[in-house]
Amino acid sequence: MSRVLIAGESWISQSTHIKGVDSFTTSTYVTGVEPLRRALEGRGHEVTHLPAHLVPGQFPGDAEALAGYDVVILSDIGANSLQLSPEVFERGTPGADRIDALRGWVGDGGGLLMVGGYLSFTGFEGKAAYRNTALHEVLPVELLPEDDRVELPAGGRPSAVGTGHPALGGVTGEWPPLLGYNRVRPRPGADVLATLGGDPLVAVAEYGAGRSAVFTSDCSPHWAPAAFCEQWDGYARVFGGLVEWLSR
């Protein structure tokens, strides 16, 4: 059993309703973590979810706090949320460099997985911004300097090229289509285990005494339709295999 922290995979949406001269705003809170949580818990892992709005104030700030986990998963949560804690952003006082702490924790033996989304890798309009951080060197891929999203509204079918690697969890057969991903470039020395549109979908690498991995599409809608994240038995194998490889 591994202790897994999933940071991100939640959002708050606001809608403005205009009716003649009057208007009002409604808000909804949504989580996309459930398919991934179920898949990992179903394989016996202990999962803690830190929603996106709590990341700035509660993401582990040093090696001691990170030591409570074997694997950290960043999913659809940008670098700003890790770097700009309330004391730094709101009060202008020095705080913990949590991305540097995360890099050091991986180098000392931790496992890091980044899952794709509009606020992963470089992200929508470059807003995820991990290319400009110390975490870039930890990843098994190199990030683009511009918006890296590739939308596949008609669907694109992944190709598994490293089916014998344990990080794919023994998954076999054809994968269901995905609706998009973050385009990245493989880093020298990394293993690309699956591709989408000719680009890395799953890649893994050693980093110091630790390990890192990426899944460059989504773990929930919209890029991962129900046929992928709810109905395909390979979903739990892939993400379970990644977590188990990362935690050795």
Secondary structure, 3 states (H helix, E strand, C coil): CCEEEEEECEEEEEEEEEECCEEEEEEEEEECCHHHHHHHHCCCCEEEEECHHHHHHHCCCCHHHHCCCCEEEEECCCHHHHHCCHHHHCCCCCCCCHHHHHHHHHHCCCEEEEECCCCCCCCHHHCCCHHHCHHHHHCCEEECCCCCEEEEEEEECCEECCCCCHHHCCCCCCCCCEEEEECEEECCCCEEEEEECCEEEEEEEEECCEEEEEECCCCCCCCCCHHHHCCCCHHHHHHHHHHHHHCC
